[in-house]
Amino acid sequence: MNLAHLIDDHPADAVALISGDRRHTYGELREAVAAVRGGLVAEGIGAGDRVVIAAVNDTLFVVAYLATIGIGAVAIPVNPLSPPPELLRELVMVEPVAVVLDEISCPVWSMVPADQIPSSIRTVITSDRALADRCGLTDTVDFETLSAADAVPITEVDSSEIAAMLFTSGTAGSPRAAMLSHGNLRSNIDQSLSSPEHTEASDVVYGVLPMFHIFGLNVGLGVTLAAGATLVLATRFDLAEALSLIADHGVTIVPGAPPVWVAFAESDAPADAFAGVRSAVSGASRLPVSVAERIEERFGITIAEGYGLTETAPVVTSSWAAGERPRYGSVGRSIPGVEIRLVNDAGEDVPVGDAGEILIKGPNVFIGYFRDPETSGRVLADGWLHTGDVGMVDEDGWLYLVDRAKDLIIVSGFNVYPAEVEEVLNLHPDVSESGVIGLVDDLDNESIRAYVVPAAGTSPSGDALIEFASQHLARYKCPQSVVFVDQLPRNLSGKLVRRHLEGTVLEDSAS
């Protein structure tokens, strides 16, 4: 088997992708992917090799991803907007043999110090030769050259072989690369398609979920292509553009993270903006009930909410799986083939209606974290994935999230682990130490606040520290406000107690 077979059986003239003013049929997509498979093989890339893909949601990403996994190599999608230090950290962690760059990520790559780039990287692939020239890169291969290679067939692999690795900090703490097999990803696609409500070949799906995020990769892209439906690619969320794409292309399914639905709810879009939409889906973080109610009141559509993790490829529960009207505030029932337990601190199952840690078992549960057997063993104990998330289940089996993995911050659907932000802030010469937490507003949106102990004899500004962070972290990981304190709260063992950070304020330098 190979996950790349998911595009094989659809009519050649059916539209697979819409990107800008270009429409790509399944026949054209199969030909393009087969040629790039040949191009990758000609570059000496093969089964088990790791390939980083730093690209926005466009045809380049889709073809590169399917071609990579199609030769048995491992695709590693990363945020194309990551600043150079973050990109470098990820490259060092996974030691790829090749990197695929587009117009957004190529300038970032060019700022990474050449002497720090892992020696494992043999091939740098750019979207075209002109882009490499603009970025001052030499010894690169352009995607047009890869696409001109002789096609090679898909490499058959065991279902347990790794297909993709995605960076996550959701269950494990600091960012790690979660290894997902061909079987993990394919099983979650099949589980999603076997739910009472699911994507059909006739559907047109709005594809704004970033594909370096598991929601965008395996729900937005994987499920859509496996169903033989059409994916309308969007490189970023823009309200006016989104409404135009939905209307112009007859979009029938709109998946989005909560900030997308908040934007729609607060917009002045006409009441018939979603007239052709038969399904609205929210995931990546909890959707405020008030937003779901506002969407239904204004546009007449109900939002089906789900719960998932990178480690589960990603879907665990969905309102679609229930086959009935969504219950706002709940993330639905477990999808077919997924088992859920809620346990107390002693590992005992809790009664219905009581809160407990969510444990998950199923063929979609990941292999483990790359080169981190200790953490992998801890979260995959006793045959169950220990999520660290807390939930409760009602008598009908609907899951409600109560809390989530300790200290994790979710900004616009993206996981941010405080330790990563603190590590960067602590690099600043005017910072002695720092602690980071998330602040939740009335709509359950989170922003990042940093509590900073200034270094002796210094008087840093909040704006300066935020700017410093932006040079090392993706924008969504940067603090929105900084508070200066005398000291950070710690327990008897010296460990930072983040829940006690508020109330230690000396001076608020919110920006």
C-alpha positions in Angstrom: 0.0 0.0 0.0 1.0 3.7 -0.2 -1.0 6.7 0.9 -0.3 8.3 -2.4 -2.7 5.9 -4.1 -5.6 8.1 -2.7 -5.8 10.0 -6.1 -5.7 6.9 -8.3 -9.3 5.8 -8.8 -11.1 9.1 -9.7 -12.2 10.1 -13.2 -9.4 11.8 -15.1 -11.5 14.8 -16.0 -12.8 15.4 -12.5 -11.4 18.6 -11.0 -9.0 17.9 -8.1 -7.6 21.3 -7.3 -8.4 24.9 -8.0 -5.5 27.3 -7.4 -6.0 30.9 -8.5 -7.3 30.8 -12.0 -6.0 27.3 -12.7 -8.0 24.1 -12.5 -6.2 20.8 -12.2 -8.0 17.5 -13.0 -7.3 14.3 -11.3 -5.7 13.0 -14.5 -3.4 16.0 -14.7 -2.5 15.7 -11.0 -1.7 12.0 -11.3 0.6 12.8 -14.3 2.3 15.7 -12.5 2.9 13.6 -9.3 4.3 10.7 -11.3 6.8 12.9 -13.1 8.0 14.5 -9.9 8.4 11.1 -8.3 10.7 10.4 -11.2 12.5 13.7 -10.6 13.1 13.0 -7.0 14.4 9.5 -7.7 16.8 11.0 -10.3 18.1 13.2 -7.5 18.9 10.2 -5.5 16.0 10.5 -3.1 14.4 7.3 -2.1 12.5 5.3 0.5 13.0 6.4 4.1 14.7 9.7 3.1 13.3 12.8 4.8 12.1 15.7 2.7 11.1 19.1 4.2 8.4 20.9 2.4 8.2 24.6 3.2 5.4 25.9 1.0 2.0 27.6 1.2 -1.3 25.9 0.1 -0.8 25.6 -3.6 -0.3 23.0 -6.3 3.4 22.9 -5.6 2.8 21.7 -2.0 0.3 19.1 -3.1 2.5 17.6 -5.9 5.6 17.7 -3.7 3.8 15.9 -0.8 2.2 13.2 -2.9 5.4 12.6 -4.9 7.5 12.4 -1.7 5.3 9.8 0.0 4.8 8.1 -3.3 8.5 7.0 -3.5 8.4 5.9 0.1 10.2 9.0 1.4 9.0 10.9 4.5 7.3 14.3 3.9 7.9 16.9 6.6 5.7 20.0 6.1 6.9 23.1 7.9 5.6 26.6 8.2 6.9 28.6 5.2 6.7 31.8 7.3 9.0 30.5 10.1 11.9 32.9 10.8 15.4 31.5 10.1 16.2 30.4 13.6 13.0 28.3 13.9 13.5 26.8 10.5 17.1 25.9 11.4 16.0 24.3 14.6 13.6 22.1 12.7 16.1 21.2 10.1 18.7 20.2 12.7 16.1 18.1 14.5 15.0 16.0 11.5 18.2 16.1 9.3 16.5 15.9 5.9 18.2 15.0 2.6 16.1 17.6 0.6 14.2 20.8 1.1 11.4 22.1 -1.1 11.0 26.0 -1.1 8.5 28.3 -2.6 8.4 32.1 -3.0 7.5 32.6 0.7 10.1 30.3 2.3 13.0 30.8 -0.2 14.0 34.2 1.2 13.9 32.7 4.7 16.2 29.9 3.7 18.6 32.3 2.2 19.0 34.0 5.6 19.9 30.7 7.4 23.7 30.7 7.9 25.2 28.3 5.4 27.6 26.8 7.9 24.8 25.8 10.2 22.6 24.0 7.6 22.7 20.2 8.4 25.2 18.4 6.2 22.5 15.8 5.5 20.8 18.1 3.0 21.9 17.2 -0.5 19.2 18.8 -2.6 17.5 22.2 -2.4 14.4 22.4 -4.7 12.8 25.7 -5.6 9.6 26.4 -7.4 11.5 27.8 -10.4 15.0 28.8 -11.5 14.2 32.5 -11.3 13.2 32.2 -7.6 16.6 30.6 -6.8 18.3 33.5 -8.6 16.3 36.1 -6.7 17.2 34.4 -3.4 20.9 34.2 -4.4 20.9 30.4 -4.3 23.1 28.2 -6.3 23.3 24.4 -6.8 19.5 24.1 -6.6 17.0 22.1 -8.6 13.9 23.8 -9.9 10.5 22.1 -9.8 10.1 22.5 -13.5 13.1 20.3 -14.1 11.7 17.7 -11.7 8.4 17.8 -13.5 10.1 17.0 -16.8 11.5 13.7 -15.6 10.2 10.3 -16.7 7.4 9.1 -14.5 8.0 6.3 -12.1 5.4 4.1 -10.4 4.4 4.4 -6.8 6.6 2.5 -4.4 4.6 0.0 -2.3 5.4 0.1 1.4 4.2 -1.5 4.6 1.4 0.4 6.3 3.7 0.9 9.3 6.3 2.8 7.3 6.5 6.5 8.1 4.8 8.8 5.5 5.0 12.1 7.3 6.4 13.9 10.3 4.8 17.0 11.7 6.1 19.3 14.4 3.8 19.5 17.5 4.0 20.4 21.1 0.5 19.3 22.0 0.9 16.2 24.1 4.7 16.0 24.7 5.8 19.5 25.9 8.5 21.2 23.8 8.2 20.8 20.0 8.9 17.4 18.6 8.4 15.7 15.3 5.4 13.3 15.4 5.8 10.3 13.1 2.7 9.3 11.2 2.6 6.1 9.2 0.9 5.5 5.8 -1.5 3.4 7.8 -2.2 6.1 10.4 -3.0 8.7 7.8 -5.0 6.5 5.6 -7.0 5.0 8.4 -8.1 8.4 9.7 -9.1 9.3 6.2 -11.2 6.1 5.9 -12.6 6.7 9.4 -13.7 10.2 8.4 -15.2 9.0 5.2 -17.2 6.2 7.0 -18.9 8.7 9.3 -22.7 9.2 8.6 -21.9 12.7 7.3 -18.8 12.8 5.1 -17.2 14.4 2.0 -18.6 13.2 -1.3 -17.0 13.3 -4.8 -19.5 16.1 -5.7 -18.3 18.4 -2.9 -16.1 21.5 -3.3 -14.0 22.1 -0.2 -12.5 25.5 0.9 -8.8 24.8 1.5 -7.5 27.5 3.7 -6.3 25.3 6.6 -2.5 25.4 6.3 -1.1 22.1 5.2 1.9 22.1 7.5 -0.8 21.6 10.2 -2.3 18.1 10.4 -5.9 19.5 10.1 -5.1 21.0 6.8 -2.9 18.1 5.6 -5.0 15.1 6.3 -8.5 16.6 6.6 -8.4 19.5 4.2 -6.2 17.7 1.6 -6.2 14.0 2.4 -10.0 13.5 2.9 -10.9 15.7 0.0 -8.6 13.9 -2.5 -9.5 10.4 -1.2 -13.2 11.3 -1.8 -12.5 12.5 -5.3 -13.9 16.0 -4.4 -12.5 19.4 -5.4 -10.2 21.4 -3.1 -10.1 25.2 -3.6 -6.6 26.2 -2.4 -6.2 29.5 -0.4 -2.7 30.5 0.7 -4.1 32.6 3.6 -7.4 33.6 5.2 -8.7 36.9 3.9 -12.4 37.5 4.6 -13.4 39.1 1.3 -11.4 36.6 -0.7 -12.9 33.7 1.3 -16.4 34.9 0.6 -15.6 35.4 -3.1 -14.0 31.9 -3.4 -17.0 30.3 -1.7 -19.5 32.0 -4.0 -17.5 31.7 -7.3 -16.6 28.1 -7.0 -19.7 26.8 -5.4 -18.0 25.7 -2.2 -20.1 23.1 -0.3 -17.8 22.3 2.7 -16.0 24.9 4.8 -13.5 23.6 7.3 -11.9 26.2 9.5 -10.3 27.0 12.9 -12.3 29.1 15.3 -10.7 32.5 14.2 -12.1 31.9 10.7 -15.6 31.4 12.1 -15.2 34.4 14.4 -14.3 36.5 11.4 -17.4 35.3 9.5 -19.6 35.9 12.5 -18.4 39.5 12.9 -18.5 40.3 9.2 -21.1 42.2 7.3 -21.4 39.3 4.8 -24.9 38.9 3.3 -27.3 36.4 4.7 -26.9 34.1 1.7 -23.1 34.0 1.8 -23.2 30.3 2.6 -26.3 29.4 0.6 -24.5 26.6 -1.2 -22.6 25.3 1.8 -24.0 22.0 3.2 -21.4 21.5 5.9 -19.4 23.8 8.1 -16.6 22.3 10.3 -14.5 23.7 13.1 -11.4 22.2 14.7 -7.9 22.9 16.0 -9.2 24.5 19.2 -12.5 24.9 21.0 -15.2 27.0 19.3 -17.1 29.4 21.5 -20.8 28.5 21.6 -21.7 32.1 21.0 -19.9 32.1 17.7 -21.6 28.9 16.5 -25.0 30.4 17.5 -24.2 33.6 15.7 -23.2 31.8 12.5 -26.5 29.8 12.5 -28.5 32.9 13.3 -26.9 35.0 10.5 -26.3 32.4 7.8 -28.6 29.5 8.6 -25.8 26.9 8.8 -24.8 24.7 11.8 -21.1 24.2 12.6 -20.0 20.6 13.3 -17.1 20.7 15.8 -14.5 18.0 16.2 -11.5 17.1 18.4 -8.2 15.8 17.3 -4.4 15.9 17.7 -1.4 15.7 15.4 -0.7 12.4 17.2 -4.0 11.0 16.0 -3.8 12.0 12.3 -5.9 14.0 13.5 -9.6 13.3 14.0 -10.8 11.6 17.2 -14.3 12.9 17.6 -16.7 14.7 15.3 -20.3 15.9 15.3 -20.5 14.3 11.8 -19.9 10.9 13.5 -23.1 11.3 15.4 -25.3 11.5 12.4 -27.5 14.1 14.0 -27.6 17.9 14.6 -24.4 19.2 16.3 -24.6 20.0 20.0 -22.9 23.3 20.5 -20.3 23.1 23.2 -19.5 19.4 22.4 -16.8 18.1 20.0 -19.0 15.2 19.0 -18.7 11.5 19.3 -15.7 9.2 18.5 -15.4 8.4 14.8 -15.6 4.8 13.7 -12.6 2.7 14.8 -11.5 5.1 17.6 -11.8 4.2 21.3 -11.9 6.8 24.0 -11.4 6.4 27.8 -11.6 9.1 30.5 -9.5 8.3 33.5 -8.7 9.8 36.9 -5.2 10.3 38.3 -5.1 6.6 39.4 -5.8 5.5 35.8 -9.3 4.3 36.6 -12.3 5.0 34.3 -14.5 7.8 35.6 -18.3 7.7 35.7 -20.4 9.2 32.9 -20.6 13.0 33.5 -17.3 13.2 35.5 -14.1 14.8 34.1 -11.1 12.7 33.3 -8.0 12.7 31.2 -8.7 11.6 27.6 -7.0 8.4 26.4 -7.2 7.3 22.8 -6.7 4.0 21.0 -7.1 3.3 17.3 -5.2 2.6 14.0 -4.8 6.4 13.5 -2.6 6.8 16.7 0.9 7.8 15.7 4.1 5.7 15.9 5.9 8.1 18.3 8.2 11.1 18.4 11.2 11.2 16.1 14.4 10.1 18.0 12.6 10.5 21.4 11.7 7.0 22.7 11.4 8.2 26.3 8.6 10.7 25.6 7.0 8.4 23.1 6.8 5.6 25.7 5.4 8.0 28.2 2.5 9.2 26.1 1.8 5.8 24.5 1.7 3.9 27.8 -0.4 0.7 28.1 -1.5 0.8 24.5 -3.3 4.1 24.9 -2.4 7.6 23.8 -2.4 9.8 26.9 -3.4 13.2 25.7 -3.2 15.3 28.8 -6.5 16.8 27.8 -9.4 16.7 30.2 -13.0 16.0 29.1 -16.3 14.6 30.1 -18.8 12.4 28.2 -22.6 12.6 28.5 -24.9 9.6 28.5 -25.2 9.7 24.7 -21.4 9.5 24.2 -20.9 13.2 23.3 -17.5 14.5 24.4 -17.1 17.9 26.0 -13.6 19.4 26.5 -13.0 20.7 30.0 -9.3 21.6 30.0 -6.3 20.7 27.8 -2.7 19.7 28.0 -1.1 21.5 30.9 0.3 24.9 30.0 -0.4 24.5 26.2 -1.5 27.7 24.5 -3.6 27.6 21.3 -3.3 30.7 19.1 -5.6 30.7 16.1 -5.7 26.9 16.2 -1.9 26.5 16.4 -0.2 24.9 19.4 2.3 27.0 21.2 4.3 25.6 24.1 5.4 28.2 26.6 8.9 26.7 27.1 9.8 27.4 23.4 8.8 31.1 23.7 10.6 31.4 27.1 13.8 29.9 25.6 13.9 32.6 23.0 13.1 35.4 25.3 15.8 34.3 27.7 18.4 34.7 24.9 17.9 38.5 25.1 20.7 40.1 27.0 18.3 42.2 29.0 16.3 39.2 30.2 17.2 37.3 33.3 14.3 34.8 33.0 10.8 34.7 31.7 7.5 32.8 32.0 4.8 32.6 29.4 1.0 32.0 29.7 -2.0 32.3 27.4 -4.8 34.8 28.1 -8.3 33.9 27.0 -10.9 36.5 25.9 -14.7 36.2 25.9 -14.6 34.3 22.6 -12.0 31.7 23.9 -9.3 33.3 21.7 -5.9 33.1 23.2 -3.0 35.5 23.1 0.4 35.1 24.6 1.6 37.1 27.6 5.2 37.0 28.8 6.3 37.7 32.4 9.9 38.9 32.4 12.5 39.4 35.1 14.9 42.0 33.7 18.6 41.4 33.9 20.3 43.5 36.6 20.9 47.1 35.5 18.7 46.9 32.4 15.4 48.4 31.5 14.1 46.5 28.5 10.9 47.6 26.8 8.0 45.2 26.0 8.0 46.3 22.3 11.7 45.5 22.0 11.3 42.0 23.4 8.3 41.3 21.2 10.3 42.4 18.2 13.2 40.2 19.3 10.9 37.2 19.6 9.6 37.8 16.1 13.1 37.3 14.7 13.3 33.8 16.2 9.7 32.5 16.2 6.7 32.3 13.9 4.5 35.3 14.4 1.7 33.3 16.1 4.2 32.2 18.8 5.3 35.7 19.7 4.0 37.5 22.9 1.3 40.1 22.4 2.1 41.7 25.8 5.0 41.7 28.2 4.8 42.2 32.0 7.9 43.0 34.0 8.2 41.3 37.5 10.7 41.0 40.3 10.7 37.3 40.3 8.9 34.3 38.9 6.7 32.0 41.1 8.3 28.6 41.7 7.5 25.6 43.8 9.8 24.0 46.4 11.7 22.1 43.8 12.4 25.3 41.8 10.0 24.6 39.0 8.2 27.5 37.4 4.5 27.5 38.4 2.9 29.3 35.5 -0.6 29.4 37.0 0.7 31.7 39.6 2.2 34.2 37.2 -0.8 36.6 37.3 -0.6 38.8 40.3 3.1 39.3 40.1 2.9 42.5 38.1 5.4 45.3 38.4 4.8 47.1 35.2 2.6 46.2 32.2 4.2 46.9 28.8 1.3 45.5 26.7 1.7 46.1 23.0 
